[in-house]
Amino acid sequence: MTEPTRDALRSAPAIAPRPARVRASSDLWRLLPYLLPYRARWTAMIVVAIASLAATVAIPLMTKAVIDGPVRHQDQQGLWVLGAAATAVGISEAVLWFIRRWLVARATMGVEADIRKDLYARLQILPMSFHGRWQSGQLLSRVMNDLSTIRRFMSFGLVFLILNALQITVVTAILLAMYWPLGVVVVVSIVPIAATVLHFEREYTRLSRLAQDQTGHVATHVEESALGLRVVKSFGREDYVYDRFDDQASKLFDTQVSRVTVSAKFWTLLEVIPSLTLIVVLGFGAYAAGHGYVTMGTLVAFITMMLSLVWPIASLGFLLSMTQESFTAANRIAEIFDAPREITDGPSASAPRGGRLELRDVGFRFPDSDGEWALRHVTVTVEPGETLALVGSTGSGKSVLAALFSRLYDVTEGQILIDGRDIRELSLPALRQAVATAFEDPTLFSMSVAENLRLGRPDASDEQLAQAIEIAAAQFAYDLPFGLDTRIGEQGMSLSGGQRQRLSLARAILAAPKILVLDDTLSALDVHTEAVVTEALGRVLDQVTGIIVAHRASTVLLADKVALLENVDGAGTITHIGTHAELLAEVPQYRYLLAADDELDDACERSCDWEDDEELARLQRVHDERAAIDQVERPVPSEVQRR
């Protein structure tokens, strides 16, 4: 298997061909290529470990030589020589132990960091449908807890499993060579140990997986509670939220207790069997030494060497438990690596220059929607410098359609073309350089205001940043404690909804796209702030291809034409396209939708409610500016009048 790279992870559907999930261990072995960059350290560690094992085995043999040699023959000089040699071997064993731990710690921490980086990179490129199905706590648990479990196994469990297996094999062979009848007793004791391992393995694996999944549920609940604390407190539901958390935490507690119970039984048997074997060896050994079958030195060495097997055998319970936990952790991590990308780069890396947007018979359904269409037969063309408003009732597919332009989702049927090229032929960086979206519920990151705004254009100058802030009427950012360097709290919760929307709009404008998509971006603004923003935004939209998801007539007036989306046979589709005035005059459903948002007078079928004469004058001014740019006479429709 070749060494995985980040580029490979970005293009391949998994870190390796997906195995048949007969055993969870198969996923752990798929991570072995991550050891390759540290193979020099691993090789050195193995050499040092073998040398340390040799020192461990040598000490009982030197004890035998001392007893059967200098002690038996009262050779004081030989006793000093062998004693000094044994001391040197003991010191060497301690030094080698330290070196081995140092080598393995550096290597395993590097492996953990590499897997974590690739796992995070993988999460960034997986589609929105994947993130919609997974709880954030489950992903966090995999990125942090499961990788730490694997690192502990590689740094401790795997090393000692190999060394202990080697030590048991070597020492057993030496014991058989020393005095085979007692050696057979030791070999026979291995049989019940193997049976114990096989008996408890499956149940412990099941409980380990369940506990790790439940840890993810608890993490999800804590995260949701923290992000929704304002809602929880406003409704006085602290007790309810705590009860839900207590239920999840109690389930995790019960599972962990069950897992510890299984492992305790496991470890008990692995402790008892070596102890019983030692009693048998002591009895038969004393008999053999008393009848001259073995020397006293051989018996002492045999018992000493057998005692050196107590830890390797007794630790099997702990090590095998750790192994099963790492198997399930690797299985959980592989679920992310194996998730299909669905949305992949196209071959063209050149960004569109014109911005002509065309939808040809577009249809879309979510991957897990059981065949239900969200959009169907959507066809429309928007020329460069033209703005299209999308108006429709809740659930008609406006936001879904807005998400298709930047390929947050891929169309299920039909095509979306920019300058005549299918957007699936463009690389994702090229497409997202051309298309910028400001969402109704924007996400702001825990970084400075300036860093948030430059997210789509890191090289933007301070002057360009100031222009975007002015257009979005986000000058409040200058009044924050440290101005644009003020760090925004997680999710931007320290700001109001309108402030977050204005920063999101400024971020999209600063990206300087060819196609600007506004998904109901002004919904949280008061009417006066909206008036300021729309006046400046109109000038921006004249320079780009604009898509506006709108509910208010004041926002719709920014558009050159309006597309009305309605549910037809259960799927959203465009039923009417025209100017605001045309649809207002000819389509009752359009008038109803705007009236539902208090933009039209319910008592007057074709009139709009404006706050005051100043608001009406502003709309007149915006309309006249756009008419002048288009070099056509477009009188304000008579329907646009103050009640």
C-alpha positions as CSV (number, residue, x, y, z in Angstrom):
1,M,0.0,0.0,0.0
2,T,1.4,3.4,-0.9
3,E,1.8,6.2,1.5
4,P,-1.4,8.4,1.7
5,T,-1.0,12.0,0.9
6,R,-3.3,15.0,1.4
7,D,-3.8,15.3,-2.3
8,A,-4.7,11.7,-2.6
9,L,-7.3,12.2,0.2
10,R,-8.8,15.1,-1.7
11,S,-9.3,13.0,-4.9
12,A,-9.7,9.4,-3.8
13,P,-12.9,8.1,-2.2
14,A,-11.0,6.5,0.7
15,I,-7.6,6.1,2.1
16,A,-7.4,2.7,0.6
17,P,-9.8,0.3,-1.2
18,R,-12.7,-0.4,1.1
19,P,-12.3,-3.8,2.7
20,A,-15.0,-6.3,3.4
21,R,-15.9,-5.4,7.0
22,V,-15.5,-8.9,8.3
23,R,-13.3,-7.7,11.2
24,A,-12.9,-4.2,12.6
25,S,-9.1,-4.8,12.7
26,S,-9.0,-4.4,8.9
27,D,-9.5,-0.6,9.3
28,L,-6.6,-0.3,11.7
29,W,-4.2,-2.0,9.3
30,R,-5.3,0.5,6.6
31,L,-3.6,3.2,8.7
32,L,-0.2,1.5,8.7
33,P,1.0,3.6,5.7
34,Y,1.0,6.6,8.1
35,L,4.0,4.9,9.9
36,L,6.2,5.1,6.8
37,P,7.4,8.7,7.3
38,Y,8.7,7.6,10.7
39,R,10.1,4.2,9.7
40,A,13.6,5.2,10.8
41,R,12.4,5.8,14.3
42,W,10.3,2.7,14.3
43,T,13.2,0.6,13.1
44,A,15.5,2.1,15.8
45,M,12.8,1.5,18.4
46,I,12.4,-2.2,17.4
47,V,16.2,-2.7,17.6
48,V,16.3,-1.0,21.0
49,A,13.3,-3.1,22.2
50,I,14.9,-6.3,21.1
51,A,18.1,-5.3,22.8
52,S,16.1,-4.5,26.0
53,L,14.4,-7.9,25.7
54,A,17.8,-9.6,25.4
55,A,18.9,-7.9,28.6
56,T,15.7,-9.0,30.4
57,V,16.4,-12.6,29.3
58,A,20.1,-12.4,30.1
59,I,19.7,-11.6,33.8
60,P,18.1,-14.9,34.8
61,L,20.7,-16.8,32.8
62,M,23.5,-14.8,34.5
63,T,21.8,-15.7,37.9
64,K,22.0,-19.4,37.0
65,A,25.7,-18.9,36.1
66,V,26.4,-17.2,39.4
67,I,24.7,-19.9,41.5
68,D,26.1,-22.9,39.6
69,G,29.5,-21.3,39.3
70,P,31.1,-18.9,41.8
71,V,28.5,-19.5,44.6
72,R,28.7,-23.3,44.3
73,H,32.5,-23.3,44.0
74,Q,33.0,-20.4,46.4
75,D,34.9,-18.4,43.7
76,Q,34.8,-14.8,45.1
77,Q,36.6,-13.3,42.2
78,G,34.2,-14.9,39.7
79,L,31.3,-13.7,41.8
80,W,32.5,-10.1,41.6
81,V,32.9,-10.4,37.8
82,L,29.5,-11.9,37.1
83,G,27.9,-9.6,39.7
84,A,29.3,-6.5,37.9
85,A,28.2,-7.9,34.5
86,A,24.7,-8.5,35.8
87,T,24.6,-4.9,37.2
88,A,25.8,-3.5,33.9
89,V,23.1,-5.5,32.1
90,G,20.4,-4.1,34.5
91,I,21.6,-0.5,33.9
92,S,21.6,-1.1,30.2
93,E,18.1,-2.4,30.3
94,A,16.9,0.8,32.1
95,V,18.7,3.1,29.6
96,L,17.3,1.1,26.6
97,W,13.8,1.4,28.2
98,F,14.1,5.2,28.2
99,I,15.4,5.4,24.6
100,R,12.6,3.1,23.4
101,R,9.9,5.3,25.1
102,W,11.4,8.5,23.6
103,L,11.6,7.1,20.1
104,V,8.0,5.7,20.1
105,A,6.5,8.9,21.6
106,R,7.9,11.1,18.9
107,A,6.8,8.7,16.2
108,T,3.3,8.0,17.4
109,M,2.5,11.7,18.1
110,G,3.6,12.4,14.5
111,V,1.3,9.7,13.2
112,E,-1.6,11.0,15.2
113,A,-1.0,14.6,14.0
114,D,-0.8,13.4,10.3
115,I,-4.0,11.4,10.5
116,R,-5.8,14.2,12.3
117,K,-4.8,16.7,9.5
118,D,-5.9,14.4,6.8
119,L,-9.1,13.6,8.5
120,Y,-9.8,17.4,8.9
121,A,-9.0,17.9,5.3
122,R,-11.3,15.1,4.4
123,L,-14.2,16.7,6.3
124,Q,-13.6,20.0,4.4
125,I,-14.2,18.4,1.1
126,L,-17.1,16.1,1.9
127,P,-20.5,17.3,0.6
128,M,-23.1,19.1,2.5
129,S,-25.3,16.0,2.4
130,F,-22.7,14.2,4.5
131,H,-22.5,17.0,7.1
132,G,-26.3,17.1,7.2
133,R,-26.4,13.4,8.2
134,W,-23.7,13.5,10.9
135,Q,-23.9,15.1,14.3
136,S,-21.0,17.5,14.9
137,G,-20.3,15.8,18.2
138,Q,-19.7,12.5,16.4
139,L,-17.2,14.1,14.1
140,L,-15.5,15.9,17.0
141,S,-15.3,12.6,18.9
142,R,-13.6,10.9,15.9
143,V,-11.1,13.7,15.3
144,M,-10.1,14.0,18.9
145,N,-10.9,10.9,21.1
146,D,-10.6,8.1,18.5
147,L,-7.3,9.4,17.2
148,S,-6.0,9.6,20.7
149,T,-7.1,6.0,21.3
150,I,-5.2,4.9,18.2
151,R,-2.1,6.9,19.3
152,R,-2.1,5.2,22.7
153,F,-2.4,1.8,21.1
154,M,0.5,2.5,18.7
155,S,2.8,4.0,21.4
156,F,2.0,1.4,24.1
157,G,-0.4,-1.4,23.1
158,L,1.1,-2.4,19.8
159,V,4.7,-2.2,21.0
160,F,4.0,-4.3,24.1
161,L,1.9,-6.8,22.2
162,I,4.8,-7.4,19.9
163,L,7.4,-7.4,22.6
164,N,5.3,-9.5,25.0
165,A,4.5,-12.1,22.3
166,L,8.2,-12.2,21.4
167,Q,9.2,-12.5,25.1
168,I,6.7,-15.3,25.7
169,T,8.0,-17.2,22.7
170,V,11.7,-16.8,23.5
171,V,11.4,-17.4,27.2
172,T,9.1,-20.5,26.7
173,A,11.7,-21.9,24.3
174,I,14.5,-21.3,26.8
175,L,12.4,-22.9,29.6
176,L,11.8,-26.0,27.5
177,A,15.6,-26.1,26.8
178,M,16.4,-25.8,30.5
179,Y,14.1,-28.5,31.8
180,W,11.4,-29.7,29.4
181,P,8.9,-31.2,31.9
182,L,8.5,-27.9,33.6
183,G,8.5,-26.1,30.2
184,V,5.6,-28.3,29.1
185,V,3.6,-27.1,32.2
186,V,4.2,-23.5,31.1
187,V,3.2,-24.2,27.5
188,V,0.0,-26.0,28.6
189,S,-1.0,-22.9,30.6
190,I,-1.2,-20.9,27.4
191,V,-4.2,-22.9,26.2
192,P,-6.7,-21.5,28.7
193,I,-5.3,-18.0,28.2
194,A,-6.0,-18.2,24.4
195,A,-9.5,-19.5,25.1
196,T,-10.2,-16.6,27.5
197,V,-9.1,-14.1,24.9
198,L,-11.4,-15.6,22.2
199,H,-14.3,-15.7,24.7
200,F,-14.3,-12.1,25.7
201,E,-13.1,-10.4,22.4
202,R,-16.4,-10.0,20.6
203,E,-18.4,-8.7,23.6
204,Y,-15.7,-6.2,24.5
205,T,-15.5,-5.0,20.9
206,R,-19.2,-4.4,20.8
207,L,-19.2,-2.5,24.1
208,S,-16.2,-0.4,23.0
209,R,-18.0,0.7,19.8
210,L,-21.1,1.5,21.7
211,A,-19.2,3.6,24.3
212,Q,-17.4,5.5,21.6
213,D,-20.6,6.3,19.8
214,Q,-22.3,7.4,23.0
215,T,-19.3,9.7,23.7
216,G,-20.1,11.4,20.4
217,H,-23.8,11.8,21.5
218,V,-22.7,13.4,24.7
219,A,-20.3,15.7,22.9
220,T,-23.1,16.7,20.5
221,H,-25.5,17.5,23.3
222,V,-22.9,19.7,25.1
223,E,-22.1,21.6,21.9
224,E,-25.8,22.1,21.1
225,S,-26.5,23.3,24.6
226,A,-23.7,25.7,24.5
227,L,-24.7,27.2,21.2
228,G,-28.3,27.3,22.1
229,L,-27.9,28.6,25.6
230,R,-29.7,31.8,24.9
231,V,-32.8,29.9,23.7
232,V,-32.6,27.5,26.7
233,K,-32.5,30.4,29.2
234,S,-35.2,32.4,27.4
235,F,-37.6,29.6,27.7
236,G,-36.4,28.5,31.2
237,R,-35.7,25.0,30.0
238,E,-32.4,24.4,31.9
239,D,-33.9,21.4,33.8
240,Y,-35.2,19.9,30.5
241,V,-31.9,20.2,28.8
242,Y,-30.1,18.9,31.9
243,D,-32.4,15.8,32.0
244,R,-31.6,15.1,28.3
245,F,-27.9,15.4,29.0
246,D,-28.2,13.2,32.1
247,D,-30.0,10.5,30.1
248,Q,-27.1,10.5,27.5
249,A,-24.4,10.6,30.2
250,S,-26.1,7.8,32.2
251,K,-26.3,5.6,29.1
252,L,-22.6,6.2,28.5
253,F,-21.9,5.4,32.2
254,D,-23.8,2.1,32.0
255,T,-22.0,1.1,28.9
256,Q,-18.6,1.9,30.4
257,V,-19.4,0.0,33.6
258,S,-20.4,-3.0,31.4
259,R,-17.2,-2.8,29.5
260,V,-15.1,-2.6,32.7
261,T,-17.0,-5.6,34.0
262,V,-16.2,-7.6,31.0
263,S,-12.5,-6.6,31.1
264,A,-12.3,-7.2,34.8
265,K,-13.4,-10.8,34.3
266,F,-10.9,-11.0,31.5
267,W,-8.0,-9.7,33.5
268,T,-8.9,-11.8,36.6
269,L,-8.5,-15.0,34.6
270,L,-5.3,-13.8,33.1
271,E,-4.0,-13.0,36.6
272,V,-5.1,-16.4,38.0
273,I,-3.8,-18.7,35.3
274,P,-0.1,-17.5,35.6
275,S,-0.3,-17.7,39.4
276,L,-1.6,-21.3,39.4
277,T,1.1,-22.2,36.8
278,L,3.8,-20.7,39.1
279,I,2.5,-22.8,42.1
280,V,2.7,-26.0,40.0
281,V,6.2,-25.1,38.7
282,L,7.4,-24.4,42.3
283,G,6.1,-27.8,43.5
284,F,7.5,-29.8,40.6
285,G,10.7,-27.8,40.5
286,A,11.4,-28.4,44.2
287,Y,10.8,-32.1,43.7
288,A,13.1,-32.1,40.6
289,A,15.9,-30.2,42.4
290,G,15.6,-32.4,45.5
291,H,16.1,-35.5,43.4
292,G,19.0,-34.1,41.4
293,Y,17.1,-33.7,38.1
294,V,18.1,-30.0,37.9
295,T,20.7,-27.9,39.6
296,M,19.7,-25.2,42.1
297,G,20.9,-22.6,39.7
298,T,18.7,-24.0,36.9
299,L,15.7,-24.0,39.2
300,V,16.3,-20.4,40.4
301,A,16.8,-19.3,36.8
302,F,13.7,-21.2,35.6
303,I,11.6,-19.6,38.3
304,T,13.1,-16.1,37.7
305,M,12.5,-16.4,34.0
306,M,9.0,-17.7,34.5
307,L,8.3,-14.8,36.8
308,S,9.4,-12.5,33.9
309,L,6.4,-14.0,32.0
310,V,3.9,-12.9,34.6
311,W,3.7,-9.3,33.4
312,P,3.5,-10.2,29.7
313,I,0.7,-12.7,30.3
314,A,-1.2,-10.7,32.9
315,S,-1.0,-7.5,30.7
316,L,-2.6,-9.3,27.8
317,G,-6.0,-8.4,29.3
318,F,-5.2,-4.7,29.3
319,L,-3.4,-4.8,26.0
320,L,-6.1,-6.7,24.2
321,S,-8.7,-4.3,25.6
322,M,-6.7,-1.4,24.2
323,T,-6.4,-3.3,20.9
324,Q,-10.2,-3.7,20.6
325,E,-10.7,0.0,21.4
326,S,-8.3,1.0,18.7
327,F,-10.0,-1.4,16.2
328,T,-13.4,0.3,16.8
329,A,-11.7,3.8,16.8
330,A,-10.1,3.0,13.4
331,N,-13.5,1.7,12.1
332,R,-15.2,5.0,13.1
333,I,-12.4,7.0,11.5
334,A,-12.6,4.9,8.3
335,E,-16.3,5.8,8.0
336,I,-15.3,9.4,7.3
337,F,-12.4,8.5,4.9
338,D,-14.8,6.1,3.1
339,A,-17.6,8.6,2.7
340,P,-18.0,9.4,-1.0
341,R,-17.1,13.0,-2.1
342,E,-20.0,13.3,-4.5
343,I,-18.8,16.7,-5.6
344,T,-15.4,16.6,-7.3
345,D,-13.3,19.1,-9.2
346,G,-13.8,19.7,-12.9
347,P,-10.9,19.7,-15.3
348,S,-10.9,23.5,-16.0
349,A,-9.0,25.7,-13.6
350,S,-9.8,29.0,-15.3
351,A,-12.5,31.1,-13.6
352,P,-15.4,32.4,-15.8
353,R,-14.9,36.0,-16.9
354,G,-18.3,37.1,-18.1
355,G,-20.9,35.8,-15.6
356,R,-23.7,34.8,-17.9
357,L,-25.8,32.3,-15.9
358,E,-28.1,29.8,-17.5
359,L,-30.2,27.0,-16.0
360,R,-31.4,24.3,-18.3
361,D,-34.1,22.0,-17.1
362,V,-32.5,21.8,-13.6
363,G,-33.8,19.2,-11.2
364,F,-32.5,18.4,-7.7
365,R,-33.4,16.0,-4.9
366,F,-31.5,15.3,-1.7
367,P,-29.5,12.0,-1.6
368,D,-31.7,10.6,1.2
369,S,-35.0,12.0,0.1
370,D,-36.5,8.7,-1.1
371,G,-37.0,10.0,-4.6
372,E,-38.8,13.2,-3.7
373,W,-37.8,16.2,-5.9
374,A,-36.9,19.5,-4.3
375,L,-36.7,21.2,-7.7
376,R,-37.8,20.2,-11.2
377,H,-37.7,21.6,-14.7
378,V,-36.1,25.0,-13.6
379,T,-35.0,27.0,-16.7
380,V,-33.9,30.6,-16.7
381,T,-31.1,32.8,-18.0
382,V,-29.5,35.8,-16.3
383,E,-27.2,38.0,-18.3
384,P,-24.1,39.8,-17.0
385,G,-25.1,42.9,-15.1
386,E,-28.6,41.6,-14.7
387,T,-30.2,40.7,-11.4
388,L,-32.8,38.0,-10.9
389,A,-35.0,37.8,-7.8
390,L,-36.3,34.4,-6.6
391,V,-39.7,34.7,-4.9
392,G,-41.7,31.8,-3.6
393,S,-43.5,30.4,-0.6
394,T,-41.6,28.5,2.2
395,G,-40.4,25.1,0.8
396,S,-40.6,26.1,-2.8
397,G,-36.8,25.5,-3.2
398,K,-35.4,29.1,-3.3
399,S,-32.5,28.4,-0.9
400,V,-31.8,25.0,-2.4
401,L,-31.6,26.7,-5.9
402,A,-29.2,29.3,-4.4
403,A,-27.0,26.6,-3.0
404,L,-26.6,24.9,-6.4
405,F,-24.8,27.8,-8.0
406,S,-21.6,27.3,-6.0
407,R,-22.1,23.5,-6.0
408,L,-22.8,23.1,-2.3
409,Y,-25.0,20.5,-3.9
410,D,-24.9,19.1,-7.5
411,V,-27.9,19.1,-9.7
412,T,-29.6,15.8,-10.1
413,E,-30.6,16.5,-13.7
414,G,-30.2,19.3,-16.2
415,Q,-27.3,21.8,-16.3
416,I,-26.2,25.0,-14.7
417,L,-23.9,26.9,-17.1
418,I,-21.7,30.0,-16.6
419,D,-20.5,31.6,-19.9
420,G,-21.7,28.5,-21.7
421,R,-19.7,26.0,-19.5
422,D,-21.3,23.5,-17.2
423,I,-20.2,24.4,-13.7
424,R,-19.3,20.7,-13.1
425,E,-16.5,21.2,-15.7
426,L,-14.9,23.9,-13.5
427,S,-12.6,23.2,-10.7
428,L,-14.1,24.1,-7.3
429,P,-11.7,26.9,-6.6
430,A,-12.4,28.4,-10.0
431,L,-16.1,28.2,-9.5
432,R,-16.1,29.6,-6.0
433,Q,-13.9,32.4,-7.1
434,A,-16.6,33.3,-9.6
435,V,-19.6,32.8,-7.3
436,A,-20.0,34.2,-3.8
437,T,-23.0,33.6,-1.5
438,A,-24.3,35.6,1.5
439,F,-26.6,33.4,3.5
440,E,-29.7,34.4,5.6
441,D,-28.2,32.7,8.7
442,P,-24.5,33.5,8.3
443,T,-21.7,31.8,10.0
444,L,-18.9,33.9,11.5
445,F,-15.8,32.3,12.9
446,S,-14.0,32.9,16.2
447,M,-11.5,35.3,14.6
448,S,-11.2,39.0,14.0
449,V,-13.8,41.0,12.0
450,A,-11.2,41.6,9.3
451,E,-10.2,37.9,9.1
452,N,-13.9,37.0,8.8
453,L,-14.4,39.5,6.0
454,R,-11.3,38.4,4.1
455,L,-12.3,34.8,4.2
456,G,-13.2,34.8,0.5
457,R,-10.4,37.1,-0.6
458,P,-7.3,37.0,1.7
459,D,-5.4,39.5,-0.4
460,A,-8.0,42.3,-0.2
461,S,-6.6,45.7,0.7
462,D,-7.8,47.8,3.6
463,E,-9.4,50.2,1.1
464,Q,-11.4,47.4,-0.5
465,L,-12.3,46.2,2.9
466,A,-13.6,49.6,3.9
467,Q,-15.7,49.9,0.7
468,A,-17.3,46.5,1.3
469,I,-18.1,47.6,4.9
470,E,-19.7,50.8,3.6
471,I,-21.8,49.1,1.0
472,A,-23.1,46.6,3.6
473,A,-23.7,49.4,6.2
474,A,-21.5,47.5,8.6
475,Q,-19.7,50.6,10.0
476,F,-20.7,49.4,13.5
477,A,-17.6,47.2,13.2
478,Y,-15.4,50.2,13.7
479,D,-17.1,50.9,17.0
480,L,-16.2,47.5,18.5
481,P,-13.6,47.5,21.3
482,F,-10.7,46.9,18.9
483,G,-12.3,47.9,15.6
484,L,-11.8,45.5,12.8
485,D,-9.3,43.6,15.0
486,T,-12.0,42.7,17.5
487,R,-12.4,38.9,17.8
488,I,-15.9,37.7,17.2
489,G,-17.2,35.1,19.6
490,E,-18.0,31.6,18.4
491,Q,-20.7,31.6,15.7
492,G,-20.7,35.4,16.0
493,M,-23.2,35.1,18.9
494,S,-21.8,38.3,20.4
495,L,-23.4,40.2,17.5
496,S,-27.1,40.8,16.6
497,G,-28.7,38.9,13.7
498,G,-28.7,42.1,11.6
499,Q,-25.0,42.7,12.3
500,R,-24.1,39.2,11.3
501,Q,-26.0,39.5,8.1
502,R,-24.3,42.8,7.2
503,L,-20.9,41.3,7.8
504,S,-21.8,38.3,5.7
505,L,-22.9,40.6,2.9
506,A,-19.7,42.6,3.2
507,R,-17.7,39.3,3.0
508,A,-19.5,38.3,-0.2
509,I,-19.1,41.7,-1.8
510,L,-15.4,41.8,-0.9
511,A,-14.8,38.5,-2.7
512,A,-15.5,40.4,-6.0
513,P,-17.4,37.6,-7.7
514,K,-18.8,37.5,-11.2
515,I,-22.0,36.1,-9.7
516,L,-23.3,37.4,-6.4
517,V,-26.0,35.2,-4.6
518,L,-27.9,36.8,-1.8
519,D,-30.0,34.2,0.1
520,D,-32.5,36.5,1.9
521,T,-29.5,38.3,3.3
522,L,-31.4,41.4,4.5
523,S,-34.1,39.6,6.4
524,A,-32.9,40.6,9.8
525,L,-32.4,44.3,9.0
526,D,-34.7,47.1,10.1
527,V,-36.4,49.1,7.3
528,H,-34.1,52.1,7.6
529,T,-30.8,50.0,7.6
530,E,-32.2,48.0,4.7
531,A,-32.9,51.3,2.8
532,V,-29.2,52.3,3.2
533,V,-27.9,48.8,2.2
534,T,-30.2,48.4,-0.8
535,E,-29.3,51.8,-2.2
536,A,-25.6,50.9,-2.2
537,L,-26.2,47.3,-3.2
538,G,-28.0,48.4,-6.3
539,R,-24.7,49.9,-7.7
540,V,-22.8,46.7,-6.9
541,L,-25.4,44.5,-8.6
542,D,-25.0,46.5,-11.8
543,Q,-21.5,45.2,-12.1
544,V,-22.2,41.5,-11.5
545,T,-24.8,38.9,-12.2
546,G,-27.1,39.0,-9.2
547,I,-29.3,36.3,-7.7
548,I,-31.5,37.5,-4.8
549,V,-33.8,35.3,-2.7
550,A,-36.3,37.8,-1.6
551,H,-39.5,38.2,0.4
552,R,-39.9,42.0,0.5
553,A,-40.9,44.2,-2.3
554,S,-38.1,46.7,-1.4
555,T,-35.6,43.9,-2.1
556,V,-37.3,42.7,-5.2
557,L,-37.0,46.2,-6.7
558,L,-33.3,45.6,-6.9
559,A,-33.9,43.0,-9.5
560,D,-34.3,43.5,-13.3
561,K,-36.7,40.5,-13.4
562,V,-38.4,38.2,-10.9
563,A,-38.8,34.4,-11.0
564,L,-41.8,33.0,-9.1
565,L,-41.2,29.5,-7.7
566,E,-44.1,27.3,-6.8
567,N,-44.6,23.7,-5.8
568,V,-45.9,21.8,-8.8
569,D,-46.5,18.0,-8.3
570,G,-44.4,18.2,-5.1
571,A,-41.4,19.9,-6.6
572,G,-40.4,23.6,-6.8
573,T,-40.3,25.0,-10.3
574,I,-40.4,28.5,-12.0
575,T,-44.0,29.2,-13.0
576,H,-43.6,32.9,-14.0
577,I,-40.8,35.2,-15.0
578,G,-41.2,38.9,-15.5
579,T,-40.5,42.3,-13.9
580,H,-41.8,43.1,-10.5
581,A,-44.6,45.3,-12.0
582,E,-45.6,42.7,-14.5
583,L,-45.9,39.9,-11.9
584,L,-47.6,42.3,-9.5
585,A,-50.2,43.1,-12.1
586,E,-50.8,39.7,-13.6
587,V,-50.0,37.0,-11.0
588,P,-52.3,36.9,-7.9
589,Q,-50.0,34.4,-6.1
590,Y,-47.1,36.8,-6.4
591,R,-49.2,39.6,-4.8
592,Y,-50.2,37.2,-2.1
593,L,-46.6,36.3,-1.2
594,L,-45.5,39.9,-0.9
595,A,-48.7,40.8,1.1
596,A,-47.9,38.0,3.5
597,D,-44.7,39.8,4.3
598,D,-46.5,43.0,4.9
599,E,-45.1,44.7,1.9
600,L,-48.5,45.0,0.2
601,D,-51.7,46.4,1.5
602,D,-54.1,43.5,2.2
603,A,-57.0,45.8,1.5
604,C,-55.7,47.0,-1.8
605,E,-54.8,44.3,-4.2
606,R,-52.1,46.2,-6.2
607,S,-50.6,48.6,-3.7
608,C,-47.6,48.4,-1.4
609,D,-47.2,49.6,2.2
610,W,-44.3,52.0,2.6
611,E,-43.3,53.4,6.0
612,D,-43.3,57.1,4.9
613,D,-42.6,59.5,2.0
614,E,-38.9,59.2,2.5
615,E,-39.0,55.5,1.9
616,L,-41.1,56.0,-1.2
617,A,-38.6,58.6,-2.4
618,R,-35.7,56.2,-1.8
619,L,-37.4,53.5,-3.9
620,Q,-38.1,56.1,-6.7
621,R,-34.4,57.1,-6.6
622,V,-33.1,53.5,-6.8
623,H,-35.5,52.8,-9.6
624,D,-34.4,55.9,-11.6
625,E,-30.7,55.1,-11.1
626,R,-31.2,51.6,-12.5
627,A,-33.3,52.9,-15.4
628,A,-30.5,55.4,-16.2
629,I,-27.9,52.7,-16.2
630,D,-30.0,50.6,-18.5
631,Q,-30.6,53.6,-20.7
632,V,-34.3,53.0,-20.9
633,E,-37.3,54.7,-19.5
634,R,-38.8,52.6,-16.8
635,P,-41.4,54.6,-14.9
636,V,-42.2,53.5,-11.4
637,P,-45.2,51.2,-11.7
638,S,-48.4,52.8,-10.5
639,E,-48.8,49.9,-8.2
640,V,-45.9,51.2,-6.1
641,Q,-47.7,53.8,-4.1
642,R,-48.0,54.8,-0.6
643,R,-51.2,53.7,1.1
